[in-house]
């Protein structure tokens, strides 16, 4: 199976848009490949602090208005997670199975749980 390896934060709204757009375009063409191997890029470690829910809410509003009005239907800054570390542990466990479909499904389900 062909895959595209992507490094992304679970809590990044820009990544949410990009990954959904890639999958949507693949699905529109009736394809099942390439699968996305979504790898950890924890912004809270890169930046040295957790993501700010108010800042993420502003990014979500801008993305919803200008790029993907069909996404972010269930986003709530009040429910935004304090950390992404548990989510990354789950994606790493999925990755260890070697199942490309499962890896993509887990990565997207986690993002959808936050943003949809």
N, CA, C and O atoms as CSV, one atom per row, in Angstrom:
chain,resi,resn,atom,element,x,y,z
A,1,UNK,N,N,0.849,-1.176,0.000
A,1,UNK,CA,C,0.000,0.000,0.000
A,1,UNK,C,C,0.891,1.235,0.000
A,1,UNK,O,O,1.887,1.297,0.720
A,2,UNK,N,N,0.530,2.190,-0.795
A,2,UNK,CA,C,1.286,3.440,-0.841
A,2,UNK,C,C,0.801,4.368,0.260
A,2,UNK,O,O,-0.392,4.438,0.556
A,3,UNK,N,N,1.752,5.081,0.862
A,3,UNK,CA,C,1.417,6.018,1.926
A,3,UNK,C,C,2.156,7.334,1.714
A,3,UNK,O,O,3.191,7.398,1.050
A,4,UNK,N,N,1.582,8.383,2.306
A,4,UNK,CA,C,2.223,9.683,2.383
A,4,UNK,C,C,2.446,9.949,3.861
A,4,UNK,O,O,1.502,9.944,4.651
A,5,UNK,N,N,3.692,10.179,4.228
A,5,UNK,CA,C,4.020,10.433,5.627
A,5,UNK,C,C,3.875,11.925,5.906
A,5,UNK,O,O,4.439,12.765,5.206
A,6,UNK,N,N,3.100,12.233,6.954
A,6,UNK,CA,C,2.805,13.612,7.324
A,6,UNK,C,C,3.144,13.792,8.794
A,6,UNK,O,O,2.772,12.962,9.624
A,7,UNK,N,N,3.842,14.864,9.121
A,7,UNK,CA,C,4.119,15.197,10.519
A,7,UNK,C,C,3.159,16.308,10.904
A,7,UNK,O,O,3.140,17.368,10.278
A,8,UNK,N,N,2.348,16.060,11.954
A,8,UNK,CA,C,1.267,16.990,12.266
A,8,UNK,C,C,0.907,16.950,13.743
A,8,UNK,O,O,1.075,15.936,14.420
A,9,UNK,N,N,0.408,18.080,14.222
A,9,UNK,CA,C,-0.095,18.162,15.592
A,9,UNK,C,C,-1.576,17.791,15.591
A,9,UNK,O,O,-2.324,18.208,14.706
A,10,UNK,N,N,-1.986,17.025,16.562
A,10,UNK,CA,C,-3.388,16.612,16.688
A,10,UNK,C,C,-4.304,17.818,16.917
A,10,UNK,O,O,-5.465,17.799,16.508
A,11,UNK,N,N,-3.794,18.851,17.559
A,11,UNK,CA,C,-4.624,19.993,17.942
A,11,UNK,C,C,-4.494,21.192,17.008
A,11,UNK,O,O,-4.997,22.271,17.321
A,12,UNK,N,N,-3.837,21.025,15.885
A,12,UNK,CA,C,-3.637,22.127,14.943
A,12,UNK,C,C,-4.795,22.205,13.949
A,12,UNK,O,O,-5.021,21.250,13.206
A,13,UNK,N,N,-5.529,23.308,13.917
A,13,UNK,CA,C,-6.655,23.412,12.987
A,13,UNK,C,C,-6.215,23.452,11.522
A,13,UNK,O,O,-6.960,23.011,10.648
A,14,UNK,N,N,-5.022,23.971,11.241
A,14,UNK,CA,C,-4.536,23.997,9.862
A,14,UNK,C,C,-4.278,22.582,9.358
A,14,UNK,O,O,-4.589,22.251,8.213
A,15,UNK,N,N,-3.708,21.757,10.220
A,15,UNK,CA,C,-3.492,20.358,9.880
A,15,UNK,C,C,-4.826,19.649,9.661
A,15,UNK,O,O,-4.962,18.843,8.740
A,16,UNK,N,N,-5.794,19.948,10.498
A,16,UNK,CA,C,-7.126,19.347,10.359
A,16,UNK,C,C,-7.672,19.623,8.963
A,16,UNK,O,O,-8.175,18.718,8.299
A,17,UNK,N,N,-7.573,20.860,8.526
A,17,UNK,CA,C,-8.052,21.238,7.190
A,17,UNK,C,C,-7.253,20.506,6.111
A,17,UNK,O,O,-7.830,19.924,5.192
A,18,UNK,N,N,-5.945,20.537,6.225
A,18,UNK,CA,C,-5.108,19.921,5.201
A,18,UNK,C,C,-5.333,18.427,5.051
A,18,UNK,O,O,-5.449,17.919,3.936
A,19,UNK,N,N,-5.395,17.727,6.169
A,19,UNK,CA,C,-5.604,16.280,6.114
A,19,UNK,C,C,-6.972,15.934,5.552
A,19,UNK,O,O,-7.097,15.025,4.732
A,20,UNK,N,N,-8.011,16.662,5.994
A,20,UNK,CA,C,-9.350,16.404,5.450
A,20,UNK,C,C,-9.401,16.694,3.955
A,20,UNK,O,O,-10.063,15.976,3.206
A,21,UNK,N,N,-8.713,17.732,3.521
A,21,UNK,CA,C,-8.714,18.074,2.099
A,21,UNK,C,C,-8.029,16.983,1.283
A,21,UNK,O,O,-8.525,16.603,0.222
A,22,UNK,N,N,-6.906,16.478,1.761
A,22,UNK,CA,C,-6.230,15.381,1.059
A,22,UNK,C,C,-7.128,14.145,0.955
A,22,UNK,O,O,-7.243,13.540,-0.111
A,23,UNK,N,N,-7.748,13.785,2.050
A,23,UNK,CA,C,-8.624,12.606,2.053
A,23,UNK,C,C,-9.843,12.838,1.171
A,23,UNK,O,O,-10.253,11.944,0.430
A,24,UNK,N,N,-10.424,14.031,1.247
A,24,UNK,CA,C,-11.585,14.346,0.411
A,24,UNK,C,C,-11.247,14.228,-1.072
A,24,UNK,O,O,-12.022,13.652,-1.836
A,25,UNK,N,N,-10.111,14.760,-1.484
A,25,UNK,CA,C,-9.718,14.689,-2.894
A,25,UNK,C,C,-9.462,13.253,-3.320
A,25,UNK,O,O,-9.821,12.861,-4.430
A,26,UNK,N,N,-8.851,12.473,-2.453
A,26,UNK,CA,C,-8.622,11.055,-2.754
A,26,UNK,C,C,-9.955,10.339,-2.936
A,26,UNK,O,O,-10.143,9.579,-3.886
A,27,UNK,N,N,-10.890,10.598,-1.992
A,27,UNK,CA,C,-12.197,9.942,-2.042
A,27,UNK,C,C,-13.005,10.366,-3.274
A,27,UNK,O,O,-13.708,9.551,-3.871
A,28,UNK,N,N,-12.901,11.640,-3.646
A,28,UNK,CA,C,-13.609,12.136,-4.834
A,28,UNK,C,C,-13.167,11.402,-6.092
A,28,UNK,O,O,-13.943,11.264,-7.038
A,29,UNK,N,N,-11.954,10.944,-6.107
A,29,UNK,CA,C,-11.413,10.234,-7.260
A,29,UNK,C,C,-11.649,8.728,-7.173
A,29,UNK,O,O,-11.202,7.968,-8.031
A,30,UNK,N,N,-12.356,8.309,-6.125
A,30,UNK,CA,C,-12.662,6.896,-5.966
A,30,UNK,C,C,-11.458,6.041,-5.627
A,30,UNK,O,O,-11.425,4.853,-5.945
A,31,UNK,N,N,-10.471,6.641,-4.985
A,31,UNK,CA,C,-9.243,5.922,-4.661
A,31,UNK,C,C,-9.187,5.574,-3.169
A,31,UNK,O,O,-9.858,6.192,-2.342
A,32,UNK,N,N,-8.392,4.598,-2.861
A,32,UNK,CA,C,-8.153,4.226,-1.464
A,32,UNK,C,C,-6.720,4.506,-1.061
A,32,UNK,O,O,-6.356,4.358,0.105
A,33,UNK,N,N,-5.901,4.913,-2.030
A,33,UNK,CA,C,-4.507,5.243,-1.786
A,33,UNK,C,C,-4.198,6.592,-2.395
A,33,UNK,O,O,-4.892,7.016,-3.319
A,34,UNK,N,N,-3.196,7.268,-1.915
A,34,UNK,CA,C,-2.328,6.863,-0.824
A,34,UNK,C,C,-3.006,7.060,0.528
A,34,UNK,O,O,-3.886,7.908,0.674
A,35,UNK,N,N,-2.595,6.283,1.494
A,35,UNK,CA,C,-3.013,6.440,2.883
A,35,UNK,C,C,-2.084,7.427,3.554
A,35,UNK,O,O,-0.925,7.570,3.166
A,36,UNK,N,N,-2.598,8.106,4.562
A,36,UNK,CA,C,-1.794,9.069,5.299
A,36,UNK,C,C,-1.201,8.409,6.539
A,36,UNK,O,O,-1.930,7.885,7.382
A,37,UNK,N,N,0.099,8.438,6.641
A,37,UNK,CA,C,0.774,7.991,7.867
A,37,UNK,C,C,1.045,9.271,8.663
A,37,UNK,O,O,2.027,9.974,8.426
A,38,UNK,N,N,0.157,9.550,9.601
A,38,UNK,CA,C,0.205,10.801,10.341
A,38,UNK,C,C,1.091,10.608,11.564
A,38,UNK,O,O,0.753,9.864,12.484
A,39,UNK,N,N,2.232,11.292,11.556
A,39,UNK,CA,C,3.222,11.157,12.617
A,39,UNK,C,C,3.149,12.350,13.565
A,39,UNK,O,O,2.627,13.406,13.209
A,40,UNK,N,N,3.665,12.176,14.747
A,40,UNK,CA,C,3.590,13.205,15.798
A,40,UNK,C,C,4.486,14.405,15.488
A,40,UNK,O,O,5.655,14.256,15.131
A,41,UNK,N,N,3.916,15.573,15.632
A,41,UNK,CA,C,4.656,16.839,15.621
A,41,UNK,C,C,3.997,17.706,16.685
A,41,UNK,O,O,3.261,18.637,16.359
A,42,UNK,N,N,4.258,17.406,17.962
A,42,UNK,CA,C,3.565,18.086,19.064
A,42,UNK,C,C,4.014,19.539,19.235
A,42,UNK,O,O,5.106,19.808,19.735
A,43,UNK,N,N,3.176,20.446,18.822
A,43,UNK,CA,C,3.508,21.867,18.906
A,43,UNK,C,C,3.755,22.321,20.339
A,43,UNK,O,O,4.527,23.251,20.570
A,44,UNK,N,N,3.102,21.669,21.308
A,44,UNK,CA,C,3.337,22.085,22.693
A,44,UNK,C,C,4.771,21.801,23.131
A,44,UNK,O,O,5.297,22.495,24.001
A,45,UNK,N,N,5.405,20.799,22.545
A,45,UNK,CA,C,6.821,20.555,22.827
A,45,UNK,C,C,7.706,21.484,22.000
A,45,UNK,O,O,8.699,22.013,22.501
A,46,UNK,N,N,7.349,21.676,20.752
A,46,UNK,CA,C,8.110,22.574,19.882
A,46,UNK,C,C,8.103,23.996,20.446
A,46,UNK,O,O,9.135,24.667,20.470
A,47,UNK,N,N,6.925,24.451,20.903
A,47,UNK,CA,C,6.767,25.820,21.402
A,47,UNK,C,C,7.088,25.962,22.889
A,47,UNK,O,O,7.246,27.077,23.387
A,48,UNK,N,N,7.184,24.846,23.593
A,48,UNK,CA,C,7.469,24.893,25.018
A,48,UNK,C,C,6.270,25.224,25.885
A,48,UNK,O,O,6.428,25.525,27.068
A,49,UNK,N,N,5.077,25.175,25.319
A,49,UNK,CA,C,3.849,25.472,26.074
A,49,UNK,C,C,2.657,24.878,25.328
A,49,UNK,O,O,2.687,24.742,24.105
A,50,UNK,N,N,1.607,24.525,26.072
A,50,UNK,CA,C,0.392,24.032,25.416
A,50,UNK,C,C,-0.223,25.102,24.512
A,50,UNK,O,O,0.011,26.296,24.696
A,51,UNK,N,N,-0.999,24.660,23.549
A,51,UNK,CA,C,-1.679,25.595,22.655
A,51,UNK,C,C,-2.755,26.364,23.419
A,51,UNK,O,O,-3.416,25.815,24.301
A,52,UNK,N,N,-2.922,27.624,23.078
A,52,UNK,CA,C,-3.894,28.500,23.726
A,52,UNK,C,C,-5.265,28.343,23.061
A,52,UNK,O,O,-5.401,28.621,21.870
A,53,UNK,N,N,-6.278,27.904,23.807
A,53,UNK,CA,C,-7.607,27.692,23.221
A,53,UNK,C,C,-8.191,28.932,22.547
A,53,UNK,O,O,-8.850,28.810,21.515
A,54,UNK,N,N,-7.965,30.115,23.102
A,54,UNK,CA,C,-8.499,31.341,22.495
A,54,UNK,C,C,-7.837,31.606,21.143
A,54,UNK,O,O,-8.494,32.024,20.189
A,55,UNK,N,N,-6.549,31.361,21.077
A,55,UNK,CA,C,-5.831,31.543,19.808
A,55,UNK,C,C,-6.312,30.520,18.773
A,55,UNK,O,O,-6.521,30.856,17.607
A,56,UNK,N,N,-6.483,29.294,19.204
A,56,UNK,CA,C,-6.986,28.242,18.300
A,56,UNK,C,C,-8.392,28.588,17.827
A,56,UNK,O,O,-8.722,28.371,16.661
A,57,UNK,N,N,-9.227,29.125,18.718
A,57,UNK,CA,C,-10.595,29.518,18.335
A,57,UNK,C,C,-10.568,30.576,17.233
A,57,UNK,O,O,-11.382,30.530,16.310
A,58,UNK,N,N,-9.644,31.522,17.324
A,58,UNK,CA,C,-9.530,32.553,16.289
A,58,UNK,C,C,-9.089,31.931,14.959
A,58,UNK,O,O,-9.598,32.301,13.901
A,59,UNK,N,N,-8.153,30.997,15.015
A,59,UNK,CA,C,-7.720,30.316,13.796
A,59,UNK,C,C,-8.856,29.493,13.193
A,59,UNK,O,O,-9.049,29.487,11.978
A,60,UNK,N,N,-9.600,28.807,14.043
A,60,UNK,CA,C,-10.741,28.023,13.578
A,60,UNK,C,C,-11.761,28.920,12.877
A,60,UNK,O,O,-12.261,28.576,11.806
A,61,UNK,N,N,-12.065,30.058,13.476
A,61,UNK,CA,C,-13.033,30.982,12.872
A,61,UNK,C,C,-12.549,31.450,11.501
A,61,UNK,O,O,-13.334,31.504,10.554
A,62,UNK,N,N,-11.275,31.786,11.388
A,62,UNK,CA,C,-10.729,32.240,10.110
A,62,UNK,C,C,-10.755,31.132,9.062
A,62,UNK,O,O,-11.114,31.374,7.910
A,63,UNK,N,N,-10.379,29.929,9.454
A,63,UNK,CA,C,-10.397,28.804,8.515
A,63,UNK,C,C,-11.816,28.456,8.078
A,63,UNK,O,O,-12.060,28.160,6.908
A,64,UNK,N,N,-12.727,28.493,9.005
A,64,UNK,CA,C,-14.128,28.191,8.689
A,64,UNK,C,C,-14.675,29.218,7.695
A,64,UNK,O,O,-15.403,28.864,6.767
A,65,UNK,N,N,-14.327,30.470,7.887
A,65,UNK,CA,C,-14.827,31.541,7.025
A,65,UNK,C,C,-14.186,31.523,5.640
A,65,UNK,O,O,-14.872,31.708,4.636
A,66,UNK,N,N,-12.872,31.301,5.584
A,66,UNK,CA,C,-12.161,31.503,4.329
A,66,UNK,C,C,-11.777,30.244,3.562
A,66,UNK,O,O,-11.538,30.302,2.356
A,67,UNK,N,N,-11.717,29.101,4.255
A,67,UNK,CA,C,-11.182,27.916,3.586
A,67,UNK,C,C,-12.161,26.740,3.558
A,67,UNK,O,O,-12.484,26.229,2.485
A,68,UNK,N,N,-12.631,26.313,4.721
A,68,UNK,CA,C,-13.472,25.106,4.802
A,68,UNK,C,C,-14.672,25.339,5.713
A,68,UNK,O,O,-14.640,24.966,6.885
A,69,UNK,N,N,-15.730,25.955,5.184
A,69,UNK,CA,C,-16.915,26.193,6.007
A,69,UNK,C,C,-17.616,24.911,6.450
A,69,UNK,O,O,-18.455,24.943,7.350
A,70,UNK,N,N,-17.278,23.784,5.826
A,70,UNK,CA,C,-17.889,22.507,6.170
A,70,UNK,C,C,-17.216,21.830,7.358
A,70,UNK,O,O,-17.699,20.803,7.836
A,71,UNK,N,N,-16.106,22.389,7.842
A,71,UNK,CA,C,-15.394,21.784,8.969
A,71,UNK,C,C,-15.589,22.597,10.245
A,71,UNK,O,O,-16.101,23.716,10.208
A,72,UNK,N,N,-15.184,22.032,11.354
A,72,UNK,CA,C,-15.189,22.669,12.682
A,72,UNK,C,C,-16.590,22.837,13.269
A,72,UNK,O,O,-16.811,23.729,14.088
A,73,UNK,N,N,-17.517,22.008,12.870
A,73,UNK,CA,C,-18.902,22.139,13.327
A,73,UNK,C,C,-19.040,22.015,14.833
A,73,UNK,O,O,-19.905,22.664,15.421
A,74,UNK,N,N,-18.220,21.208,15.467
A,74,UNK,CA,C,-18.374,20.983,16.896
A,74,UNK,C,C,-17.274,21.589,17.741
A,74,UNK,O,O,-17.128,21.230,18.910
A,75,UNK,N,N,-16.490,22.508,17.171
A,75,UNK,CA,C,-15.373,23.057,17.932
A,75,UNK,C,C,-15.856,23.923,19.082
A,75,UNK,O,O,-16.785,24.718,18.937
A,76,UNK,N,N,-15.201,23.753,20.234
A,76,UNK,CA,C,-15.471,24.571,21.420
A,76,UNK,C,C,-14.152,24.871,22.113
A,76,UNK,O,O,-13.434,23.960,22.524
A,77,UNK,N,N,-13.839,26.149,22.238
A,77,UNK,CA,C,-12.618,26.533,22.950
A,77,UNK,C,C,-12.672,26.057,24.398
A,77,UNK,O,O,-11.641,25.707,24.973
A,78,UNK,N,N,-13.853,26.040,24.985
A,78,UNK,CA,C,-13.999,25.611,26.380
A,78,UNK,C,C,-13.674,24.128,26.557
A,78,UNK,O,O,-13.265,23.708,27.639
A,79,UNK,N,N,-13.852,23.339,25.507
A,79,UNK,CA,C,-13.587,21.903,25.579
A,79,UNK,C,C,-12.235,21.523,24.977
A,79,UNK,O,O,-11.909,20.340,24.882
A,80,UNK,N,N,-11.450,22.517,24.573
A,80,UNK,CA,C,-10.166,22.251,23.928
A,80,UNK,C,C,-9.218,21.570,24.926
A,80,UNK,O,O,-9.082,22.039,26.056
A,81,UNK,N,N,-8.567,20.483,24.531
A,81,UNK,CA,C,-7.695,19.749,25.455
A,81,UNK,C,C,-6.509,20.573,25.961
A,81,UNK,O,O,-6.007,21.455,25.263
A,82,UNK,N,N,-6.080,20.277,27.163
A,82,UNK,CA,C,-4.918,20.941,27.757
A,82,UNK,C,C,-3.604,20.447,27.168
A,82,UNK,O,O,-2.592,21.146,27.217
A,83,UNK,N,N,-3.623,19.251,26.617
A,83,UNK,CA,C,-2.409,18.638,26.075
A,83,UNK,C,C,-2.779,17.676,24.947
A,83,UNK,O,O,-3.910,17.198,24.858
A,84,UNK,N,N,-1.811,17.412,24.107
A,84,UNK,CA,C,-2.010,16.452,23.025
A,84,UNK,C,C,-1.248,15.153,23.271
A,84,UNK,O,O,-1.290,14.245,22.440
A,85,UNK,N,N,-0.558,15.058,24.395
A,85,UNK,CA,C,0.330,13.917,24.637
A,85,UNK,C,C,-0.395,12.572,24.660
A,85,UNK,O,O,0.112,11.597,24.105
A,86,UNK,N,N,-1.554,12.500,25.283
A,86,UNK,CA,C,-2.293,11.225,25.306
A,86,UNK,C,C,-2.716,10.825,23.893
A,86,UNK,O,O,-2.683,9.646,23.539
A,87,UNK,N,N,-3.107,11.802,23.100
A,87,UNK,CA,C,-3.496,11.516,21.715
A,87,UNK,C,C,-2.308,10.994,20.915
A,87,UNK,O,O,-2.453,10.075,20.108
A,88,UNK,N,N,-1.145,11.574,21.137
A,88,UNK,CA,C,0.036,11.093,20.428
A,88,UNK,C,C,0.416,9.687,20.859
A,88,UNK,O,O,0.908,8.908,20.044
A,89,UNK,N,N,0.200,9.349,22.110
A,89,UNK,CA,C,0.459,7.984,22.566
A,89,UNK,C,C,-0.458,7.001,21.841
A,89,UNK,O,O,-0.031,5.912,21.458
A,90,UNK,N,N,-1.704,7.387,21.658
A,90,UNK,CA,C,-2.654,6.527,20.946
A,90,UNK,C,C,-2.267,6.376,19.478
A,90,UNK,O,O,-2.330,5.272,18.937
A,91,UNK,N,N,-1.867,7.467,18.825
A,91,UNK,CA,C,-1.465,7.358,17.421
A,91,UNK,C,C,-0.199,6.521,17.267
A,91,UNK,O,O,-0.047,5.802,16.280
A,92,UNK,N,N,0.707,6.611,18.236
A,92,UNK,CA,C,1.921,5.791,18.189
A,92,UNK,C,C,1.575,4.314,18.320
A,92,UNK,O,O,2.173,3.472,17.650
A,93,UNK,N,N,0.621,4.000,19.171
A,93,UNK,CA,C,0.181,2.607,19.317
A,93,UNK,C,C,-0.432,2.098,18.018
A,93,UNK,O,O,-0.178,0.964,17.612
A,94,UNK,N,N,-1.234,2.929,17.369
A,94,UNK,CA,C,-1.826,2.542,16.086
A,94,UNK,C,C,-0.727,2.319,15.050
A,94,UNK,O,O,-0.785,1.365,14.273
A,95,UNK,N,N,0.266,3.195,15.041
A,95,UNK,CA,C,1.363,3.087,14.083
A,95,UNK,C,C,2.139,1.782,14.256
A,95,UNK,O,O,2.583,1.184,13.276
A,96,UNK,N,N,2.299,1.348,15.491
A,96,UNK,CA,C,3.044,0.108,15.746
A,96,UNK,C,C,2.340,-1.126,15.182
A,96,UNK,O,O,2.979,-2.166,15.023
A,97,UNK,N,N,1.044,-1.042,14.876
A,97,UNK,CA,C,0.359,-2.193,14.283
A,97,UNK,C,C,0.793,-2.434,12.851
A,97,UNK,O,O,0.675,-3.546,12.335
A,98,UNK,N,N,1.301,-1.380,12.205
A,98,UNK,CA,C,1.695,-1.513,10.808
A,98,UNK,C,C,0.522,-1.471,9.839
A,98,UNK,O,O,0.716,-1.644,8.636
A,99,UNK,N,N,-0.674,-1.247,10.331
A,99,UNK,CA,C,-1.885,-1.208,9.510
A,99,UNK,C,C,-2.120,0.235,9.034
A,99,UNK,O,O,-2.557,1.082,9.814
A,100,UNK,N,N,-1.833,0.509,7.764
A,100,UNK,CA,C,-1.921,1.871,7.229
A,100,UNK,C,C,-3.326,2.454,7.326
A,100,UNK,O,O,-3.484,3.651,7.567
A,101,UNK,N,N,-4.329,1.636,7.146
A,101,UNK,CA,C,-5.717,2.109,7.236
A,101,UNK,C,C,-6.020,2.519,8.676
A,101,UNK,O,O,-6.596,3.581,8.912
A,102,UNK,N,N,-5.635,1.683,9.634
A,102,UNK,CA,C,-5.871,1.992,11.046
A,102,UNK,C,C,-5.140,3.268,11.467
A,102,UNK,O,O,-5.702,4.101,12.178
A,103,UNK,N,N,-3.903,3.419,11.033
A,103,UNK,CA,C,-3.120,4.610,11.391
A,103,UNK,C,C,-3.854,5.871,10.942
A,103,UNK,O,O,-3.997,6.816,11.718
A,104,UNK,N,N,-4.317,5.889,9.703
A,104,UNK,CA,C,-5.043,7.057,9.193
A,104,UNK,C,C,-6.356,7.254,9.944
A,104,UNK,O,O,-6.686,8.378,10.321
A,105,UNK,N,N,-7.100,6.190,10.165
A,105,UNK,CA,C,-8.396,6.301,10.847
A,105,UNK,C,C,-8.251,6.832,12.267
A,105,UNK,O,O,-9.039,7.679,12.691
A,106,UNK,N,N,-7.265,6.352,13.003
A,106,UNK,CA,C,-7.053,6.820,14.377
A,106,UNK,C,C,-6.662,8.295,14.367
A,106,UNK,O,O,-7.203,9.088,15.137
A,107,UNK,N,N,-5.728,8.661,13.499
A,107,UNK,CA,C,-5.303,10.050,13.423
A,107,UNK,C,C,-6.441,10.998,13.102
A,107,UNK,O,O,-6.534,12.081,13.680
A,108,UNK,N,N,-7.297,10.601,12.194
A,108,UNK,CA,C,-8.419,11.464,11.816
A,108,UNK,C,C,-9.516,11.462,12.879
A,108,UNK,O,O,-10.138,12.496,13.123
A,109,UNK,N,N,-9.758,10.326,13.507
A,109,UNK,CA,C,-10.784,10.260,14.555
A,109,UNK,C,C,-10.431,11.168,15.728
A,109,UNK,O,O,-11.304,11.820,16.301
A,110,UNK,N,N,-9.157,11.207,16.079
A,110,UNK,CA,C,-8.732,12.093,17.170
A,110,UNK,C,C,-8.950,13.552,16.806
A,110,UNK,O,O,-9.451,14.325,17.622
A,111,UNK,N,N,-8.584,13.933,15.605
A,111,UNK,CA,C,-8.782,15.316,15.160
A,111,UNK,C,C,-10.258,15.665,15.072
A,111,UNK,O,O,-10.676,16.755,15.465
A,112,UNK,N,N,-11.040,14.732,14.555
A,112,UNK,CA,C,-12.480,14.980,14.474
A,112,UNK,C,C,-13.090,15.122,15.867
A,112,UNK,O,O,-14.020,15.906,16.055
A,113,UNK,N,N,-12.582,14.381,16.832
A,113,UNK,CA,C,-13.097,14.497,18.211
A,113,UNK,C,C,-12.863,15.886,18.773
A,113,UNK,O,O,-13.672,16.376,19.560
A,114,UNK,N,N,-11.781,16.524,18.387
A,114,UNK,CA,C,-11.470,17.873,18.861
A,114,UNK,C,C,-12.247,18.923,18.090
A,114,UNK,O,O,-12.803,19.847,18.684
A,115,UNK,N,N,-12.290,18.791,16.777
A,115,UNK,CA,C,-12.784,19.874,15.929
A,115,UNK,C,C,-14.191,19.667,15.383
A,115,UNK,O,O,-14.837,20.633,14.978
A,116,UNK,N,N,-14.666,18.463,15.365
A,116,UNK,CA,C,-15.984,18.214,14.780
A,116,UNK,C,C,-16.997,17.812,15.841
A,116,UNK,O,O,-18.160,17.565,15.523
